[in-house]
Amino acid sequence: MAEAAPRGRGVSVILDSNFLFIPGQFGVDIFEELQRLFEGPVRCVVPAPVTEELRLLRREAKPKARKMVDFALALTGRCEVAEENLLQGEMVDDAILRLAQRWGCPVATNDAQLRKRLRAEGIPVIYLRQRAYLEVDGAI
């Protein structure tokens, strides 16, 4: 039997690593924007491989970029962690797609390739529009 999305009030949304950079880059409060978009509570979920991806970026980043990664990592503290493992040969995007399919929930990302893959599978995508607000592509 497939694992269900986290239970509780509000819709569950899976966040990609690049989505966590939005507040630091553009000053947009992604949590507030998600609540506005869904007109109520939202459960933000970060798959464990996303957190690992951010930690790897931090180790390789120059000091200025490291501050941005640290801020993104701090934002993961406001999210639930999905203990999703990468399968052999998988990239982080593959795990995000698999989890979104299993849970039947939208994904928040600005990654063009991932957005295209998600939409091809009929998964709604949340992305930053005009560097100012979030928008949904697909039916929730």
TORPA-4810 file (N, C-alpha, C, O; in nm, 3 decimals):
<nodes>
NODE_1_0.084_-0.119_0.000_0.000_0.000_0.000_0.088_0.125_0.000_0.188_0.129_0.072_M
NODE_2_0.054_0.224_-0.078_0.134_0.347_-0.091_0.123_0.432_0.034_0.017_0.444_0.095_A
NODE_3_0.235_0.489_0.069_0.239_0.581_0.183_0.161_0.707_0.147_0.172_0.759_0.036_E
NODE_4_0.083_0.754_0.243_0.002_0.875_0.219_0.082_0.999_0.253_0.182_0.994_0.325_A
NODE_5_0.037_1.111_0.198_0.097_1.240_0.232_0.074_1.267_0.380_-0.019_1.211_0.439_A
NODE_6_0.156_1.351_0.443_0.137_1.383_0.584_-0.006_1.432_0.609_-0.062_1.509_0.531_P
NODE_7_-0.062_1.385_0.719_-0.200_1.422_0.753_-0.202_1.548_0.836_-0.102_1.588_0.895_R
NODE_8_-0.317_1.610_0.841_-0.334_1.730_0.920_-0.404_1.836_0.838_-0.450_1.811_0.727_G
NODE_9_-0.411_1.952_0.893_-0.478_2.062_0.825_-0.395_2.110_0.707_-0.273_2.119_0.713_R
NODE_10_-0.465_2.139_0.600_-0.399_2.200_0.485_-0.347_2.101_0.384_-0.338_1.981_0.410_G
NODE_11_-0.313_2.154_0.269_-0.257_2.075_0.159_-0.107_2.055_0.183_-0.041_2.143_0.238_V
NODE_12_-0.055_1.940_0.143_0.089_1.914_0.152_0.154_1.959_0.022_0.101_1.935_-0.086_S
NODE_13_0.269_2.025_0.034_0.344_2.073_-0.081_0.489_2.030_-0.062_0.549_2.056_0.042_V
NODE_14_0.545_1.965_-0.163_0.685_1.923_-0.161_0.770_2.038_-0.213_0.743_2.093_-0.319_I
NODE_15_0.874_2.074_-0.137_0.962_2.185_-0.176_1.094_2.132_-0.232_1.155_2.043_-0.173_L
NODE_16_1.135_2.188_-0.344_1.264_2.158_-0.404_1.369_2.254_-0.346_1.334_2.358_-0.292_D
NODE_17_1.495_2.218_-0.358_1.601_2.301_-0.299_1.602_2.443_-0.356_1.618_2.538_-0.280_S
NODE_18_1.585_2.459_-0.487_1.592_2.594_-0.544_1.476_2.681_-0.496_1.488_2.804_-0.493_N
NODE_19_1.365_2.620_-0.460_1.250_2.696_-0.409_1.285_2.759_-0.274_1.234_2.866_-0.240_F
NODE_20_1.370_2.693_-0.197_1.411_2.744_-0.066_1.506_2.863_-0.076_1.533_2.930_0.024_L
NODE_21_1.557_2.891_-0.197_1.644_3.007_-0.217_1.563_3.134_-0.247_1.618_3.244_-0.242_F
NODE_22_1.435_3.121_-0.278_1.353_3.236_-0.315_1.353_3.346_-0.210_1.373_3.463_-0.245_I
NODE_23_1.332_3.315_-0.082_1.330_3.425_0.017_1.461_3.504_0.021_1.459_3.627_0.030_P
NODE_24_1.573_3.435_0.015_1.702_3.503_0.018_1.733_3.580_-0.108_1.797_3.685_-0.102_G
NODE_25_1.689_3.530_-0.223_1.717_3.595_-0.350_1.620_3.708_-0.383_1.660_3.812_-0.434_Q
NODE_26_1.492_3.685_-0.353_1.390_3.779_-0.400_1.308_3.844_-0.288_1.223_3.929_-0.314_F
NODE_27_1.334_3.805_-0.163_1.262_3.864_-0.051_1.116_3.823_-0.042_1.036_3.891_0.021_G
NODE_28_1.080_3.712_-0.106_0.942_3.664_-0.104_0.928_3.561_0.009_1.006_3.466_0.016_V
NODE_29_0.830_3.581_0.096_0.803_3.486_0.204_0.725_3.369_0.144_0.604_3.378_0.125_D
NODE_30_0.795_3.260_0.116_0.732_3.147_0.049_0.621_3.083_0.133_0.523_3.033_0.078_I
NODE_31_0.636_3.084_0.264_0.536_3.023_0.350_0.407_3.105_0.350_0.297_3.051_0.343_F
NODE_32_0.422_3.235_0.358_0.305_3.324_0.353_0.239_3.316_0.215_0.116_3.313_0.204_E
NODE_33_0.320_3.314_0.110_0.267_3.306_-0.026_0.193_3.174_-0.051_0.090_3.172_-0.118_E
NODE_34_0.246_3.065_0.003_0.177_2.937_-0.012_0.041_2.940_0.058_-0.057_2.887_0.005_L
NODE_35_0.035_3.001_0.175_-0.093_3.013_0.246_-0.190_3.099_0.167_-0.310_3.070_0.161_Q
NODE_36_-0.140_3.205_0.105_-0.225_3.291_0.022_-0.276_3.212_-0.097_-0.395_3.218_-0.130_R
NODE_37_-0.188_3.140_-0.161_-0.222_3.064_-0.280_-0.330_2.959_-0.253_-0.422_2.941_-0.334_L
NODE_38_-0.319_2.891_-0.140_-0.414_2.785_-0.107_-0.524_2.830_-0.012_-0.607_2.751_0.031_F
NODE_39_-0.523_2.959_0.020_-0.626_3.019_0.108_-0.640_2.944_0.239_-0.751_2.917_0.286_E
NODE_40_-0.526_2.910_0.299_-0.529_2.842_0.428_-0.398_2.772_0.458_-0.297_2.795_0.391_G
NODE_41_-0.401_2.688_0.558_-0.278_2.620_0.603_-0.217_2.531_0.495_-0.287_2.468_0.416_P
NODE_42_-0.085_2.528_0.494_-0.010_2.445_0.401_0.096_2.370_0.480_0.164_2.427_0.566_V
NODE_43_0.110_2.242_0.451_0.215_2.160_0.513_0.331_2.152_0.413_0.321_2.086_0.310_R
NODE_44_0.440_2.218_0.445_0.558_2.217_0.359_0.643_2.095_0.394_0.676_2.072_0.510_C
NODE_45_0.677_2.018_0.292_0.753_1.895_0.310_0.881_1.902_0.226_0.877_1.934_0.107_V
NODE_46_0.993_1.871_0.290_1.122_1.868_0.222_1.172_1.723_0.225_1.197_1.669_0.333_V
NODE_47_1.186_1.661_0.109_1.243_1.526_0.107_1.387_1.529_0.159_1.461_1.623_0.132_P
NODE_48_1.426_1.426_0.231_1.562_1.419_0.287_1.671_1.442_0.181_1.769_1.508_0.212_A
NODE_49_1.657_1.390_0.058_1.762_1.417_-0.042_1.779_1.566_-0.075_1.887_1.608_-0.115_P
NODE_50_1.673_1.645_-0.058_1.683_1.789_-0.082_1.773_1.852_0.025_1.859_1.934_-0.005_V
NODE_51_1.752_1.812_0.150_1.836_1.862_0.259_1.982_1.823_0.237_2.073_1.903_0.258_T
NODE_52_2.003_1.698_0.194_2.139_1.652_0.167_2.201_1.730_0.051_2.320_1.762_0.055_E
NODE_53_2.122_1.760_-0.050_2.170_1.839_-0.163_2.216_1.978_-0.116_2.319_2.028_-0.160_E
NODE_54_2.138_2.039_-0.028_2.175_2.170_0.026_2.303_2.162_0.107_2.388_2.251_0.098_L
NODE_55_2.319_2.058_0.186_2.441_2.042_0.267_2.564_2.025_0.178_2.671_2.077_0.208_R
NODE_56_2.547_1.951_0.069_2.656_1.933_-0.026_2.691_2.067_-0.092_2.809_2.100_-0.107_L
NODE_57_2.589_2.143_-0.132_2.612_2.275_-0.190_2.688_2.365_-0.092_2.778_2.439_-0.132_L
NODE_58_2.652_2.357_0.035_2.716_2.440_0.137_2.865_2.410_0.147_2.948_2.501_0.157_R
NODE_59_2.899_2.281_0.143_3.041_2.241_0.155_3.123_2.295_0.039_3.241_2.328_0.055_R
NODE_60_3.060_2.305_-0.079_3.133_2.347_-0.199_3.121_2.496_-0.229_3.186_2.546_-0.321_E
NODE_61_3.039_2.567_-0.153_3.008_2.707_-0.184_3.115_2.804_-0.135_3.183_2.779_-0.036_A
NODE_62_3.126_2.914_-0.206_3.209_3.026_-0.162_3.134_3.096_-0.050_3.013_3.076_-0.035_K
NODE_63_3.202_3.180_0.031_3.138_3.241_0.149_3.004_3.311_0.122_2.910_3.295_0.200_P
NODE_64_2.994_3.389_0.014_2.869_3.460_-0.013_2.756_3.361_-0.043_2.645_3.375_0.008_K
NODE_65_2.785_3.262_-0.126_2.685_3.161_-0.160_2.652_3.076_-0.038_2.538_3.030_-0.023_A
NODE_66_2.749_3.054_0.049_2.727_2.973_0.169_2.621_3.038_0.259_2.542_2.968_0.322_R
NODE_67_2.618_3.171_0.264_2.516_3.241_0.343_2.376_3.212_0.289_2.282_3.194_0.365_K
NODE_68_2.363_3.209_0.156_2.234_3.180_0.093_2.191_3.035_0.124_2.075_3.009_0.152_M
NODE_69_2.288_2.944_0.117_2.257_2.804_0.146_2.219_2.788_0.293_2.126_2.714_0.325_V
NODE_70_2.291_2.856_0.381_2.258_2.849_0.524_2.116_2.898_0.549_2.044_2.840_0.630_D
NODE_71_2.076_3.003_0.481_1.941_3.057_0.495_1.839_2.955_0.446_1.736_2.933_0.511_F
NODE_72_1.866_2.893_0.331_1.777_2.790_0.277_1.768_2.671_0.373_1.659_2.618_0.396_A
NODE_73_1.881_2.630_0.428_1.880_2.520_0.526_1.799_2.556_0.650_1.729_2.472_0.706_L
NODE_74_1.810_2.680_0.693_1.733_2.725_0.809_1.583_2.716_0.781_1.505_2.682_0.870_A
NODE_75_1.543_2.745_0.658_1.402_2.737_0.621_1.349_2.594_0.627_1.230_2.573_0.649_L
NODE_76_1.436_2.495_0.608_1.390_2.357_0.616_1.342_2.324_0.757_1.267_2.228_0.776_T
NODE_77_1.385_2.401_0.856_1.339_2.382_0.993_1.191_2.413_1.011_1.130_2.372_1.110_G
NODE_78_1.133_2.485_0.916_0.990_2.517_0.920_0.908_2.415_0.840_0.787_2.432_0.822_R
NODE_79_0.974_2.310_0.795_0.910_2.210_0.711_0.918_2.073_0.777_1.000_2.050_0.865_C
NODE_80_0.832_1.983_0.731_0.843_1.844_0.770_0.944_1.778_0.676_0.958_1.818_0.561_E
NODE_81_1.015_1.679_0.727_1.112_1.607_0.644_1.050_1.473_0.603_1.002_1.398_0.687_V
NODE_82_1.053_1.445_0.475_1.009_1.315_0.424_1.133_1.228_0.411_1.223_1.257_0.332_A
NODE_83_1.136_1.122_0.487_1.252_1.031_0.484_1.246_0.946_0.358_1.215_0.827_0.363_E
NODE_84_1.277_1.008_0.249_1.275_0.944_0.117_1.419_0.919_0.076_1.500_1.012_0.077_E
NODE_85_1.452_0.797_0.041_1.587_0.765_-0.002_1.597_0.766_-0.154_1.501_0.738_-0.224_N
NODE_86_1.715_0.801_-0.201_1.741_0.793_-0.345_1.761_0.646_-0.382_1.833_0.573_-0.313_L
NODE_87_1.699_0.604_-0.489_1.721_0.470_-0.539_1.848_0.473_-0.624_1.894_0.579_-0.666_L
NODE_88_1.904_0.356_-0.650_2.028_0.349_-0.726_2.013_0.419_-0.861_1.920_0.392_-0.937_Q
NODE_89_2.106_0.510_-0.890_2.107_0.582_-1.015_2.013_0.703_-1.020_2.004_0.771_-1.122_G
NODE_90_1.943_0.729_-0.911_1.847_0.840_-0.907_1.914_0.971_-0.870_2.015_0.975_-0.799_E
NODE_91_1.855_1.078_-0.921_1.893_1.213_-0.881_1.784_1.263_-0.787_1.679_1.200_-0.773_M
NODE_92_1.808_1.377_-0.723_1.711_1.433_-0.629_1.576_1.458_-0.697_1.472_1.430_-0.639_V
NODE_93_1.578_1.510_-0.820_1.453_1.536_-0.892_1.370_1.409_-0.911_1.247_1.415_-0.907_D
NODE_94_1.437_1.295_-0.931_1.365_1.169_-0.947_1.290_1.133_-0.819_1.175_1.087_-0.825_D
NODE_95_1.354_1.154_-0.704_1.290_1.124_-0.576_1.171_1.218_-0.551_1.068_1.176_-0.499_A
NODE_96_1.186_1.344_-0.589_1.077_1.441_-0.574_0.958_1.399_-0.659_0.844_1.400_-0.613_I
NODE_97_0.984_1.363_-0.783_0.878_1.320_-0.874_0.808_1.195_-0.820_0.685_1.187_-0.821_L
NODE_98_0.886_1.098_-0.774_0.830_0.974_-0.720_0.742_1.001_-0.599_0.632_0.946_-0.587_R
NODE_99_0.789_1.086_-0.509_0.713_1.120_-0.389_0.584_1.195_-0.425_0.479_1.167_-0.368_L
NODE_100_0.592_1.289_-0.517_0.474_1.364_-0.559_0.370_1.272_-0.622_0.250_1.289_-0.600_A
NODE_101_0.415_1.175_-0.699_0.323_1.079_-0.760_0.256_0.993_-0.652_0.136_0.970_-0.656_Q
NODE_102_0.335_0.947_-0.558_0.282_0.860_-0.452_0.183_0.934_-0.364_0.078_0.880_-0.327_R
NODE_103_0.214_1.058_-0.330_0.129_1.136_-0.239_0.018_1.210_-0.312_-0.082_1.247_-0.250_W
NODE_104_0.033_1.231_-0.442_-0.066_1.307_-0.516_-0.072_1.452_-0.473_-0.181_1.509_-0.459_G
NODE_105_0.044_1.512_-0.451_0.047_1.652_-0.407_0.137_1.735_-0.497_0.222_1.681_-0.568_C
NODE_106_0.118_1.868_-0.494_0.198_1.957_-0.578_0.342_1.969_-0.532_0.377_1.937_-0.418_P
NODE_107_0.426_2.017_-0.624_0.567_2.040_-0.595_0.598_2.187_-0.621_0.555_2.244_-0.721_V
NODE_108_0.672_2.247_-0.529_0.714_2.386_-0.543_0.859_2.386_-0.591_0.950_2.343_-0.520_A
NODE_109_0.880_2.436_-0.713_1.014_2.440_-0.771_1.021_2.548_-0.878_0.920_2.583_-0.939_T
NODE_110_1.141_2.599_-0.900_1.166_2.691_-1.011_1.252_2.626_-1.117_1.288_2.689_-1.217_N
NODE_111_1.286_2.499_-1.097_1.370_2.425_-1.191_1.289_2.392_-1.316_1.192_2.316_-1.310_D
NODE_112_1.328_2.448_-1.429_1.252_2.432_-1.554_1.239_2.287_-1.597_1.132_2.244_-1.639_A
NODE_113_1.347_2.211_-1.587_1.343_2.070_-1.629_1.250_1.989_-1.539_1.171_1.908_-1.587_Q
NODE_114_1.260_2.011_-1.408_1.173_1.939_-1.314_1.028_1.979_-1.336_0.939_1.894_-1.334_L
NODE_115_1.003_2.108_-1.357_0.866_2.154_-1.383_0.808_2.083_-1.505_0.692_2.041_-1.504_R
NODE_116_0.887_2.070_-1.609_0.841_2.004_-1.732_0.808_1.856_-1.705_0.706_1.806_-1.750_K
NODE_117_0.895_1.788_-1.631_0.871_1.647_-1.598_0.745_1.631_-1.513_0.664_1.541_-1.537_R
NODE_118_0.729_1.719_-1.414_0.611_1.712_-1.326_0.483_1.734_-1.405_0.386_1.659_-1.389_L
NODE_119_0.483_1.836_-1.490_0.362_1.867_-1.568_0.329_1.753_-1.665_0.212_1.725_-1.690_R
NODE_120_0.432_1.687_-1.720_0.409_1.573_-1.809_0.340_1.459_-1.736_0.270_1.378_-1.797_A
NODE_121_0.360_1.452_-1.605_0.296_1.349_-1.522_0.166_1.398_-1.460_0.102_1.325_-1.384_E
NODE_122_0.125_1.520_-1.494_0.000_1.573_-1.441_0.009_1.623_-1.298_-0.094_1.637_-1.231_G
NODE_123_0.129_1.649_-1.251_0.149_1.695_-1.113_0.153_1.848_-1.112_0.232_1.908_-1.185_I
NODE_124_0.069_1.912_-1.031_0.069_2.059_-1.023_0.205_2.111_-0.973_0.269_2.052_-0.887_P
NODE_125_0.245_2.224_-1.030_0.373_2.285_-0.996_0.349_2.427_-0.946_0.272_2.504_-1.004_V
NODE_126_0.416_2.460_-0.838_0.411_2.596_-0.781_0.546_2.659_-0.810_0.651_2.598_-0.786_I
NODE_127_0.544_2.781_-0.862_0.669_2.847_-0.899_0.658_2.997_-0.875_0.549_3.052_-0.857_Y
NODE_128_0.774_3.062_-0.874_0.780_3.207_-0.855_0.750_3.276_-0.987_0.808_3.243_-1.091_L
NODE_129_0.659_3.372_-0.983_0.620_3.447_-1.102_0.662_3.592_-1.085_0.637_3.652_-0.980_R
NODE_130_0.724_3.649_-1.185_0.766_3.789_-1.187_0.848_3.829_-1.064_0.844_3.944_-1.019_Q
NODE_131_0.920_3.734_-1.009_1.006_3.756_-0.893_0.931_3.817_-0.774_0.992_3.881_-0.689_R
NODE_132_0.798_3.796_-0.770_0.720_3.865_-0.667_0.615_3.779_-0.598_0.583_3.805_-0.481_A
NODE_133_0.561_3.679_-0.665_0.453_3.600_-0.605_0.455_3.459_-0.663_0.516_3.433_-0.766_Y
NODE_134_0.386_3.369_-0.593_0.380_3.231_-0.638_0.255_3.206_-0.722_0.151_3.270_-0.703_L
NODE_135_0.269_3.112_-0.814_0.158_3.076_-0.900_0.157_2.924_-0.916_0.261_2.859_-0.905_E
NODE_136_0.039_2.868_-0.941_0.024_2.723_-0.962_0.000_2.695_-1.109_-0.081_2.761_-1.174_V
NODE_137_0.072_2.597_-1.161_0.051_2.547_-1.296_-0.008_2.407_-1.281_0.062_2.314_-1.242_D
NODE_138_-0.137_2.393_-1.313_-0.203_2.264_-1.299_-0.313_2.271_-1.195_-0.317_2.363_-1.113_G
NODE_139_-0.401_2.173_-1.198_-0.516_2.171_-1.106_-0.475_2.106_-0.974_-0.409_2.002_-0.970_A
NODE_140_-0.518_2.170_-0.867_-0.491_2.118_-0.734_-0.610_2.036_-0.688_-0.609_1.982_-0.577_I
</nodes>
